[in-house]
Amino acid sequence: MKLSKFLKDRGLFLAINLILALPIVLIMVAFKFKLELIAIIMFIWFVPLLSYILIEFNNKKKFYNELEDILVNIDKKYLLSEIMKKPSNYEEEKIKYILTETNRSMREQINYYKNIQKEYQEYIETWVHEIKTPIASTMLIIENNEERIPYSMKNEIKKIENYIDQVLYYSRSNDVSKDYIIKKMDLEPVVRNVVKKNASDFINKKIAIEINDLSEFVYSDSKWIEFIINQIISNSIKYCATENPKVSVYSIKNENNTILTIKDNGVGISQKDLNRVFEKGFTGENGRLYGKSTGIGLYLCKKLCDKLGLGLTINSIYNKGTEVNIIFPIGREIK
């Protein structure tokens, strides 16, 4: 708070006092008052006036500086009205009241939209679970009649199933704690489940799958990790090489982490796109050239990894292949 700006705000008050003082001085001069007496009268008038203004400035400066200090040092700035000191005058009381009412109104609005979001999320989750039943039945019918039903139909149903899984995990991604069970898990059965789920694609596209050392144990939620791995392997299948396509999966244990690597020799990602692959809705050159892409898969993988405290990195060379690393910090089971 600057004194110059404060005095500027009090300019009208000071101007009125000066205007009132001027005719009084002129009258005293007309009646031939001594200059010393005029000076004393003006001194008695203006010194208390200026003193009052300076005291007011000092009090307001202290009050607003304290508010600013609190505002800087708290993360939840909307709690300012609850933390600020007890008002010492009417003006401070009104400021506290306004901040309190603003905070209350904001919380009501947040709760309103939270309830709407919660209802929508519950509906989406219910819808996903309901629609999974006919999809599973359809897949079973296709598998029992593979000689009569073309592979392309099964592939399209799988795409629908994958998109539905994305919807489900996306709806839960902002609050994984409600659906997240952390425990010691073996990477190998999780990876093999994903490979089994995509077995028909590996066979039909003649993609070699190589699963090396996966004997490491990590701490996470197997269901969420399986979804993340499936998104990555689905991309490896989608963008596989035209000649001798291959996907390799292996793990490496370091001092501070365990890294699960999924590597392919597919079309790769151009350098101009590599830094943007985790952006929501970003499809890049591959998404335009190799079929329609939503740009949600990798974005969702990164978001879930961040929520679960995992690292996710991608290295790629265009027309050479892509390597995706899921980094599990070394930890212990939470009991």
C-alpha positions as CSV (number, residue, x, y, z in Angstrom):
1,M,0.0,0.0,0.0
2,K,1.6,3.3,-1.1
3,L,1.2,6.6,0.7
4,S,1.0,8.6,-2.6
5,K,-2.0,6.6,-3.8
6,F,-3.6,6.7,-0.3
7,L,-3.3,10.6,-0.3
8,K,-4.7,10.7,-3.8
9,D,-7.8,8.8,-2.6
10,R,-8.1,11.4,0.2
11,G,-7.5,14.3,-2.3
12,L,-11.1,15.6,-2.1
13,F,-11.1,15.7,1.7
14,L,-7.8,17.6,1.7
15,A,-9.0,19.9,-1.1
16,I,-12.1,20.8,0.9
17,N,-10.0,21.7,4.0
18,L,-7.7,23.9,1.9
19,I,-10.7,25.6,0.3
20,L,-12.2,26.3,3.7
21,A,-8.9,27.5,5.1
22,L,-8.2,30.0,2.3
23,P,-11.1,32.4,3.0
24,I,-10.3,32.2,6.7
25,V,-6.7,33.2,6.1
26,L,-7.9,36.1,3.8
27,I,-10.3,37.4,6.5
28,M,-7.5,37.3,9.1
29,V,-5.2,39.1,6.8
30,A,-7.9,41.7,6.1
31,F,-8.3,42.3,9.8
32,K,-4.6,42.6,10.1
33,F,-3.9,39.5,12.2
34,K,-0.3,38.9,12.9
35,L,1.3,36.3,10.6
36,E,2.5,34.3,13.6
37,L,-1.1,34.0,14.8
38,I,-2.3,33.0,11.4
39,A,0.4,30.4,11.2
40,I,-0.5,29.0,14.7
41,I,-4.2,28.7,13.7
42,M,-3.3,26.9,10.5
43,F,-0.9,24.7,12.4
44,I,-3.6,23.8,14.9
45,W,-5.9,23.0,12.0
46,F,-3.7,21.0,9.6
47,V,-1.3,19.1,11.9
48,P,-4.0,17.0,13.7
49,L,-5.7,16.6,10.3
50,L,-2.5,15.3,8.7
51,S,-1.7,13.2,11.7
52,Y,-5.1,11.5,11.6
53,I,-4.6,10.8,7.9
54,L,-1.1,9.2,8.5
55,I,-2.4,7.1,11.4
56,E,-5.3,5.9,9.2
57,F,-2.8,5.1,6.5
58,N,-0.6,3.2,8.9
59,N,-3.5,1.1,10.3
60,K,-4.9,0.3,6.8
61,K,-1.4,-0.5,5.5
62,K,-0.9,-2.9,8.4
63,F,-4.3,-4.6,7.9
64,Y,-3.9,-5.1,4.1
65,N,-0.2,-6.2,4.4
66,E,-1.3,-8.9,6.9
67,L,-4.0,-10.0,4.4
68,E,-1.5,-10.2,1.6
69,D,1.0,-12.1,3.7
70,I,-1.7,-14.7,4.6
71,L,-2.8,-14.9,0.9
72,V,0.8,-15.6,-0.2
73,N,1.4,-18.3,2.4
74,I,-1.8,-20.4,2.1
75,D,-2.5,-22.8,-0.8
76,K,-6.3,-22.6,-0.4
77,K,-6.7,-18.9,-0.8
78,Y,-10.5,-19.1,-0.5
79,L,-9.9,-19.7,3.3
80,L,-8.7,-16.2,3.7
81,S,-11.8,-15.1,5.6
82,E,-11.4,-17.9,8.1
83,I,-7.7,-17.2,8.8
84,M,-7.7,-13.4,8.9
85,K,-7.5,-11.8,12.3
86,K,-10.6,-10.5,14.2
87,P,-11.8,-7.2,12.8
88,S,-10.8,-4.1,14.9
89,N,-13.2,-1.7,13.2
90,Y,-16.4,-1.5,11.2
91,E,-14.6,-1.4,7.8
92,E,-12.5,-4.5,8.6
93,E,-15.7,-6.2,9.8
94,K,-17.4,-5.5,6.5
95,I,-14.5,-6.8,4.5
96,K,-14.4,-10.0,6.5
97,Y,-18.2,-10.4,6.0
98,I,-17.9,-9.9,2.2
99,L,-15.1,-12.4,2.0
100,T,-17.0,-14.9,4.1
101,E,-20.1,-14.6,2.0
102,T,-18.1,-14.9,-1.2
103,N,-16.4,-18.0,0.1
104,R,-19.7,-19.5,1.2
105,S,-21.3,-18.9,-2.2
106,M,-18.3,-20.4,-4.0
107,R,-18.5,-23.5,-1.9
108,E,-22.2,-23.9,-2.6
109,Q,-21.5,-23.6,-6.3
110,I,-18.6,-26.2,-6.1
111,N,-20.8,-28.6,-4.2
112,Y,-23.5,-28.2,-6.8
113,Y,-21.3,-29.0,-9.7
114,K,-19.6,-31.8,-7.7
115,N,-23.0,-33.4,-7.2
116,I,-23.7,-33.1,-10.9
117,Q,-20.4,-34.6,-11.8
118,K,-20.8,-37.4,-9.4
119,E,-24.3,-38.3,-10.8
120,Y,-22.9,-38.2,-14.3
121,Q,-19.9,-40.4,-13.3
122,E,-22.2,-42.9,-11.6
123,Y,-24.4,-43.0,-14.7
124,I,-21.4,-43.5,-17.0
125,E,-20.0,-46.3,-14.8
126,T,-23.4,-48.0,-14.7
127,W,-23.8,-47.7,-18.5
128,V,-20.4,-49.1,-19.1
129,H,-21.0,-52.1,-16.9
130,E,-24.4,-52.7,-18.5
131,I,-23.1,-52.5,-22.1
132,K,-20.1,-54.8,-21.4
133,T,-22.5,-57.7,-21.0
134,P,-23.9,-57.7,-24.5
135,I,-20.4,-57.0,-25.9
136,A,-19.0,-60.0,-24.0
137,S,-21.9,-62.1,-25.3
138,T,-21.3,-60.9,-28.9
139,M,-17.6,-61.8,-28.6
140,L,-18.5,-65.3,-27.4
141,I,-20.8,-65.8,-30.3
142,I,-18.1,-64.7,-32.7
143,E,-15.5,-67.0,-31.2
144,N,-17.9,-69.9,-31.4
145,N,-18.6,-69.2,-35.0
146,E,-15.2,-68.0,-36.3
147,E,-15.5,-70.1,-39.5
148,R,-18.6,-68.1,-40.5
149,I,-18.0,-64.6,-39.0
150,P,-15.1,-62.6,-40.5
151,Y,-12.2,-61.5,-38.3
152,S,-12.9,-57.9,-39.2
153,M,-16.2,-58.0,-37.2
154,K,-14.4,-59.3,-34.1
155,N,-11.8,-56.6,-34.6
156,E,-14.5,-53.9,-34.7
157,I,-16.2,-55.2,-31.5
158,K,-12.8,-55.2,-29.8
159,K,-12.4,-51.5,-30.8
160,I,-15.8,-50.8,-29.2
161,E,-14.7,-52.6,-26.0
162,N,-11.5,-50.7,-25.9
163,Y,-13.3,-47.3,-26.3
164,I,-15.7,-48.3,-23.5
165,D,-12.8,-49.2,-21.2
166,Q,-11.4,-45.7,-22.0
167,V,-14.7,-44.1,-21.0
168,L,-14.8,-46.0,-17.7
169,Y,-11.2,-45.3,-16.7
170,Y,-11.5,-41.7,-17.8
171,S,-14.5,-41.2,-15.6
172,R,-12.6,-42.6,-12.7
173,S,-9.2,-40.9,-13.4
174,N,-9.9,-37.8,-11.3
175,D,-10.4,-39.8,-8.1
176,V,-8.5,-43.1,-8.3
177,S,-8.4,-43.5,-4.6
178,K,-12.0,-45.0,-4.5
179,D,-11.1,-47.7,-7.0
180,Y,-7.4,-48.2,-6.2
181,I,-6.1,-51.1,-4.1
182,I,-2.4,-51.0,-3.7
183,K,-0.7,-54.3,-3.1
184,K,2.3,-56.4,-4.1
185,M,1.8,-57.7,-7.6
186,D,3.6,-59.8,-10.1
187,L,4.1,-58.2,-13.5
188,E,4.2,-61.3,-15.6
189,P,0.6,-62.5,-15.2
190,V,-0.7,-59.0,-15.8
191,V,1.3,-58.7,-19.1
192,R,0.3,-62.2,-20.2
193,N,-3.4,-61.3,-19.6
194,V,-3.0,-58.3,-21.9
195,V,-1.2,-60.4,-24.5
196,K,-4.0,-63.1,-24.3
197,K,-6.7,-60.4,-24.7
198,N,-4.9,-59.2,-27.9
199,A,-3.9,-62.7,-29.1
200,S,-6.1,-62.7,-32.3
201,D,-4.5,-59.4,-33.4
202,F,-1.0,-60.8,-32.9
203,I,-2.0,-63.8,-34.9
204,N,-3.8,-62.1,-37.7
205,K,-1.2,-59.4,-38.2
206,K,1.6,-62.0,-37.7
207,I,3.2,-59.9,-34.9
208,A,5.9,-61.7,-32.9
209,I,5.6,-61.2,-29.2
210,E,8.6,-61.6,-27.0
211,I,8.2,-61.7,-23.2
212,N,11.5,-61.7,-21.4
213,D,12.3,-61.4,-17.7
214,L,9.2,-60.3,-15.9
215,S,10.0,-61.8,-12.5
216,E,9.9,-58.5,-10.7
217,F,7.3,-57.6,-8.1
218,V,6.0,-54.1,-7.8
219,Y,3.4,-52.3,-5.7
220,S,0.4,-51.0,-7.5
221,D,-3.1,-52.0,-8.6
222,S,-3.1,-54.8,-11.1
223,K,-6.4,-53.8,-12.7
224,W,-5.3,-50.2,-13.5
225,I,-1.9,-51.4,-14.6
226,E,-3.4,-54.0,-17.0
227,F,-5.5,-51.2,-18.5
228,I,-2.4,-49.0,-19.0
229,I,-0.4,-51.9,-20.5
230,N,-3.3,-52.8,-22.8
231,Q,-3.5,-49.2,-24.2
232,I,0.3,-49.3,-24.9
233,I,0.3,-52.7,-26.5
234,S,-2.8,-51.8,-28.6
235,N,-0.8,-48.9,-30.0
236,S,2.1,-51.2,-30.8
237,I,-0.3,-53.5,-32.7
238,K,-2.1,-50.6,-34.5
239,Y,1.2,-49.0,-35.6
240,C,3.1,-52.3,-36.2
241,A,5.8,-52.7,-38.9
242,T,4.8,-54.1,-42.3
243,E,7.7,-56.5,-42.3
244,N,8.6,-58.8,-39.4
245,P,6.6,-56.9,-36.8
246,K,7.7,-57.6,-33.3
247,V,6.7,-56.5,-29.7
248,S,9.0,-57.0,-26.8
249,V,8.1,-56.7,-23.1
250,Y,10.7,-56.9,-20.3
251,S,11.5,-55.4,-16.9
252,I,14.6,-54.1,-15.3
253,K,15.1,-53.6,-11.5
254,N,17.2,-50.6,-10.5
255,E,18.2,-49.3,-7.1
256,N,15.2,-47.0,-6.8
257,N,12.7,-48.4,-9.2
258,T,11.5,-51.1,-11.5
259,I,11.0,-50.3,-15.2
260,L,8.6,-52.2,-17.4
261,T,9.5,-51.7,-21.0
262,I,7.2,-52.3,-24.0
263,K,9.2,-52.0,-27.2
264,D,8.1,-52.4,-30.9
265,N,9.7,-52.0,-34.3
266,G,6.7,-50.2,-35.8
267,V,6.3,-46.9,-37.6
268,G,7.6,-44.9,-34.7
269,I,6.8,-41.3,-33.8
270,S,8.2,-38.2,-35.5
271,Q,10.3,-35.9,-33.2
272,K,7.9,-33.0,-33.8
273,D,5.1,-35.2,-32.3
274,L,7.0,-37.0,-29.6
275,N,6.7,-34.2,-27.0
276,R,3.0,-33.9,-27.5
277,V,1.9,-37.6,-27.4
278,F,0.5,-37.2,-23.8
279,E,-1.7,-34.2,-24.7
280,K,-5.4,-34.8,-24.6
281,G,-6.9,-35.2,-28.1
282,F,-3.5,-35.1,-29.9
283,T,-3.3,-37.6,-32.7
284,G,-0.3,-36.5,-34.6
285,E,0.9,-37.7,-38.0
286,N,0.4,-41.4,-37.2
287,G,-3.2,-40.8,-36.1
288,R,-4.0,-39.3,-39.5
289,L,-2.1,-41.8,-41.6
290,Y,-2.9,-45.1,-40.0
291,G,-6.6,-44.8,-39.1
292,K,-8.8,-42.7,-37.0
293,S,-7.4,-42.0,-33.5
294,T,-9.1,-40.4,-30.5
295,G,-5.9,-39.1,-28.9
296,I,-7.2,-40.3,-25.5
297,G,-5.2,-43.5,-25.0
298,L,-1.7,-42.1,-24.1
299,Y,-3.2,-39.1,-22.4
300,L,-5.2,-41.3,-20.1
301,C,-2.2,-43.6,-19.5
302,K,-0.1,-40.6,-18.4
303,K,-2.9,-39.2,-16.3
304,L,-3.4,-42.5,-14.5
305,C,0.3,-43.0,-14.0
306,D,0.6,-39.6,-12.4
307,K,-2.4,-40.3,-10.1
308,L,-0.8,-43.7,-9.1
309,G,2.6,-42.2,-8.5
310,L,4.2,-44.0,-11.5
311,G,6.5,-42.6,-14.2
312,L,5.7,-42.9,-17.9
313,T,8.2,-42.1,-20.7
314,I,8.3,-42.7,-24.4
315,N,11.3,-42.9,-26.7
316,S,10.8,-43.3,-30.4
317,I,12.6,-43.1,-33.8
318,Y,10.5,-42.5,-36.8
319,N,10.2,-45.7,-39.0
320,K,12.3,-47.6,-36.4
321,G,10.1,-48.2,-33.5
322,T,8.8,-47.0,-30.1
323,E,9.8,-47.8,-26.5
324,V,7.4,-47.1,-23.7
325,N,8.6,-47.3,-20.1
326,I,6.4,-47.6,-17.0
327,I,8.4,-46.7,-13.9
328,F,7.4,-48.2,-10.6
329,P,9.2,-46.7,-7.6
330,I,10.6,-49.1,-5.1
331,G,8.1,-49.2,-2.2
332,R,6.6,-51.4,0.4
333,E,3.1,-52.8,0.8
334,I,0.7,-50.5,2.6
335,K,-1.0,-52.4,5.5
